[in-house]
Amino acid sequence: MSPNLRLVIVLHNHQPIGNFDGVFEGAYQDSYKAFLDVFEQYSGISVALHTSGSLMEWLAAKHPEYLDRLAALVAAGRIEIVGGAYYEAILPMIPSRDRIGQITRYAEWLADRFGTPVSGMWMPERVWEQTLTSDLAKAGVRYTLLDDFHFKNAGLSEEELHGYYITEDDGNIISVFPGSERLRYTIPFQEPEATIDYLRPIAEQQPGAVVVFGDDGEKFGSWPGTKEHVYDHGWLRRFFDTLLENRSWLSLVTPTEALDQVPPIGKIYIPEGSYREMTEWALPTERLKQFVQFKHHAEHENRWQEIAPFVRGGYWRNFKVKYPETNEMYARMQMVSQRVHDLSQTGSNGHARTGRFSDQSLLDQARAELYRGQCNCGYWHGAFGGAYLPHLRNAVFQHLISADNLLDAAQGRGLAEGDQPWVELTSEDYNFDARPEVRLASNRLVALVAPSHGGHLYELDARAICHNLLATLTRREEAYHDSVRAGERDSGADVASIHDRVVFKQKDLDQRLQFDHYRRKSLIDHFYNPNVTAESVANGQYEELGDFVAGPFEARLRRNPNRMQVQLTRNGFVAGRPVKVTKGLTLEAGGQSLEIAYLLEGLPPGEQVHFGVEFNFAGLPAGCDDRFFHDSHRNALGQLGTKLDLKSVDYVALFDDWLGIDIELTSDQPMDVWTYPIETVSQSEAGFELVHQSVVVEPHWIIEAEHNGSWSTTLTLAIDTSLAEKRRPLKEAAVTA
C-alpha cells in the first residue's frame, strides 16, 4: 500500500567565506559530524543535503573522511546531494552570468566528488525573484526549495502547499517545493510527536501529499543549546525512531524521488521574497518597529494566523539602502564581475596601455575569487551578525581585491617582480547613486572617493595584503535595540529558537548604545568649538560648526604620467561664515602613500578655528597586544582600542603584526591627535554583543589664520606592508591573501 504522506527532509549546511577556522571546526564537531554519526545508524531514513562550497572546500581540506562517509551514503541511496550557488551568493544580487557560472561550476564539482548527478539547488536565504527561473533552468536545475511563505504571498492556502509546483519564465520551467514554516519551528525545538501531530491530519485529509522540511543543519547542534538537546538528550534518535514507527503511513523520500513519484499540483508564479523573518529584517528600522508592534497586537487578539498570509515585510535588495556598507561591497563586486567578463570576452580591459592578457589560469582564479567575494552573509543583517561582523566584510573585500590583483597580474601590471609600476585616475558612478565617484589607483593602492558625500575616502585597498582599510560600519539604531534597553530575558524553553533569545554576551550593553549622524569613513572634515574635549567628540556630544562633514564637493582630476591627483573643493559655512575647503589626494606610480593637502580659505583673521580631519581604519581589531599605536621611535602608545589625546606631534602610526601592516600618518606641522574605537551593539545567533568596527584617528588643529584668512597643511598617509611581503611572495599574496 502506498504511503499516505511523503516527507522530504532537506538540510542546508553552510559556513561563510571568512568565518574563523574554530567556528568551522566547532560546527563540524557539534553538528555535521554529530548528525552523521546518528544518521548512519538508521538505514530506513533518507535525506537531501546541501553543503555550501565554502564549507565543502574546508571539509575537503580538513576532514576528507567526512566527504568519504557522505559519498558512501550517496551510493547507498540514502542521501541526495543538493547543489546551489558555489559560494552561497544571494542570486538576485549577482549578475546573471555569475548565477549560471556559480551553479554549474559547483554542480560539476559535486558530481565529480560524489559520483552522482546534481539536479536540485538550495536557494540561498530563499531570496527569490521570478526571473531567476530562466537562469536556473539554463544552469541545469530541475528543482529548488522555497518557504511556504513565498507561496502564500502568491495567494495559496495552507491546504494547497502539500506537494510541489512548476514555475516558468520566458518559456523555461523548473519545479519548486514549498518548505513548511510550521516544521521549521517544531524541528528540533519540540518533541518529535509535535511533528507527527502536524503531519497525520494532512495524510488523512490529502492522501499522497508531499510535505517538505528544509532548514539549516546547524539547528542540529550548533545553535545555542541544541547540541545538548539534539544529541546528549537524544532528540534526534527519538525523532528518527518516531518517523520509523509511523512508516505505515509516512515515508521519507528525497526531492528527486518525490518529483518522480508524484505529479506537480499545478503552475505558480511566485512573488519576490525570502523567508518571513528575512523580509521583516529588510524593513527600515522605524517601519520594522511598527511591524513588530502590529504583529504583537494581532497575536494578542488571536488574529495573527488569520492576517499573516496577507502581510509582507520588505524587499531584500533594500538591505543595500538600509546598510550603505553592503552597497559598497555590492558595487565593488559588480566592478570586478564586469572586468572578469570583459577580459574573458575580449582579453582586454579597455585600456590600450595594458594590452592583452595571456594567462587563462589567472583569469579562472580571478573568477573563483569573484565568486567567493559574492558569499551572501556579509551583505545583510538579521538575527545573525551578517553585515555587523567585520571578518565577513573583510573577507568579501579580500577576495574581490585578490580577483583584481589576479587580473592585473594576467596583464603584466601586477605586484610581481618585473611588472612596471603604474598609476591611474578615473571617474564613474561606481556605487550606483547617479553621481560620479573617483578611483585613484596604483599597483599598490586603490582609493575610492565620493565627492558628492563630503569628499570622503570610502575605500582604501592595501593590495599586497588584499585588505580594505575602510571596510567600516556606521553605528545606527536597530529595532532590536529596544530589547537591549529592556534587558535580558529567558524564553522559558529548554532550547529556544534563535529568534526568541535575548542574551547579553557582555554586561551593560544598554549603556554602550551610540549612533552616528554621518558615515564612518575617512577625510571627514570637522569644525569644532575651540574648547571641545576628546571625550565629547568620542561620545558624539559636541556641536558641528561646519557643513563639510557630508556636504558635496566639486572634483577636478589632474593627470601626469606618473602622478595623479584629485582635487576636491567646497564653498561652505563655519558658524555662519563662508569658508572654502580644498583638499587634494595625490598618488604616484607604484605608490604606497597618499599625499593629502588641505587649504582653508575665508577664515576670520585673529580668531581661533578648531579644524579636524577624521580617519577611520577597519580590520585592525582592538584588545590585542600585537596591534597597537606607536610613535616615530616605535614606542607603543596602547592597543588599537585605546583612547589617546596626543599633543603637538607630527607622527602617529597603527601597527598590526597579524596583518603585517604599519599605517603611518605624518603632518608637515604639529598636530594634536585623538584616537578612539567605534563599537556597535549588534545581534548574533549567540546573543547581543559589542563588536569593534573601526578605530578613529583624528588629527586636529587650533588655527589662527594668516592675514589673508588662509591656512594649509599636508598630511601623508603611508601604508607599509613590507612585513607581510617578507612572509610570503607577492604573487602568492595576490592569489591567497
Secondary structure, 3 states (H helix, E strand, C coil): CCCCEEEEEEEEECCCCCCCHHHHHHHHHHHHHHHHHHHCCCCCCCEEEEECHHHHHHHHHHCHHHHHHHHHHHHCCCEEEEEECCCCCCHHHCCHHHHHHHHHHHHHHHHHHHCCCCCEEECHHHCECCCHHHHHHHCCCCEEEEEHHHHHHCCCCHHHCCCCEEEEECCEEEEEEEECHHHHHHCCCCCHHHHHHHHHHHHHHCCCEEEEEEEEHHHCCCCCCHHHHHHHCCHHHHHHHHHHHCCCCEEEECHHHHHHHCCCCEECCCCCECCHHHHHHCCCHHHHHHHHHHHHHHHHCCCHHHHHHHCCCCCHHHHHHHCHHHHHHHHHHHHHHHHHHHHHHHCCCCCHHHCCCCCHHHHHHHHHHHHHCCCHHHHCCCCCCHHHCHHHHHHHHHHHHHHHHHHHHHCCCCCCCCCCCCEEEEEECCCCCCCCEEEEEECCEEEEEECCCCCEEEEEEEHHHCEECCCCCCCCCCCCHHHHHHCCECCCCCCCCHHHCECECCCCHHHHCCCCCCCCCECEEEEECCCCCHHHHHCCCCCCCECCCCCCCEEEEEEECCEEEEEEEEEEEECCEEEEEEEEEEEECCCCEEEEEEEEECCCCCCEEEEEEEEEEECCCCCCCCEEEECCCCCEEEECCCCEEEEEEEEEEEEECCCCEEEEEEEEEEEEEEEEEEEEEEEECCEEEEEEEEEEEEEEEEEECCCCCCEEEEEEEEEECHHHHHHCCHHHHHHHC
